[in-house]
Amino acid sequence: MTSLAMPVVLLIFMLAAGAIWTAGIQLSNQTGVLAERLRLGSALGGLVLLAIATNLPEIAITASAALSGQIGIAVGNILGGIAIQTLVLVVLDLVGVRGRRPLTYQAASLVLVLEGALVVAVLVVVIAGTQMPSGLIALRVTPAALLIAVLWVAGLLLLNRARRGLPWHEQGEAPDNQGVPRGTSRTTAEQRATGTSTAKAAAIFGAAALITLVAGVFLERSGEVIANQIGLTGVLFGATVLAAATALPEISTGLASIRNGDYQLAVSDIFGGNAFLPVLFLLATVLSGKSVLPQAHNTDIYLTALGALLTIVYLAGLLFRPARRVIGMGIDSLVVLGLYVAGIAGLIAIASSS
């Protein structure tokens, strides 16, 4: 692809991003259908199936980058993806939410607070893992990458239990939050697909997944060429342009949830995807045969801290429930937007000084 003209590479990049957006809509719809038809339950149907489905571009990019030895692209895509997927909540708050109350006011739930806490916990292990010796690897697996995967699974089990009931007033639901039960979007998807067989839903899901995977590879390869042409470092490109392109499924899924009045599901999909992304370090380690986390640069650790900080701001929003909207969004979303812009400015400063 390096021999192609720049306009052609840009066209490939845009076409791949468009394919990911279109396939992401089908992945979201068919995930809801399959979760209901196969009775997977809220944990497998939501935080597992949808998290994996909407993060297929990241999986494809991580696998492709790890196999080609582009560890910087893989790490930057994973950690930068967390920060920018959190920024998706700003987009949903600004564009999707209607009425006087912002996103976190209507989505407030202790279960969402627990999901956000899982994201922060996983990111803490990521930072700790960067300090481990690079030679600490056996059977193509490192302790930190394995611990992240175990922590993610344990978190899913606890969250599944929390959804069945918490020892708190109103099962952890805030008064005057969203008017429809959580999961309405998936129920609505199942109702819309009443005439669709499970086999057909699975076939559409598989086709959309394949398109997403292939488009993800083209996105990574064309993006790498673009980054080299414009002099953008791998970590900066992975944390901004590439991460934004691969966040398209989360935007389409979130907007669909908000249109159905299911604000909690929109936030849950973002937190669930962010908790899942660091699990890809295990995939990158196995495929590359290298200890990935200890090779993280200062910029990677910086992005991890930024992702945790943005998540904590939204956790505060879910707990304190700011009722006002400023410039069309909640105060927490405005703070997240400001922190992200400042964070990218700091990232540029770090990248340029190294």
ZIGI-V363065 format. One record per helix or strand of 2 or more residues. SS is the DSSP state (2 for helix, 1 for strand). FROM is the first residue (numbers start at 1). LEN is the number of residues. If there is no record, write none. Layout:
# ZIGI-V363065
[[SS;FROM;LEN] [SS;FROM;LEN]]
This chain:
# ZIGI-V363065
[[2;6;32] [2;41;14] [2;56;12] [2;71;26] [2;103;5] [2;110;20] [2;143;22] [2;169;4] [2;184;9] [2;198;33] [2;234;6] [2;241;6] [2;248;12] [2;263;15] [2;280;9] [2;293;3] [2;298;23] [1;325;2] [1;329;2] [2;331;23]]
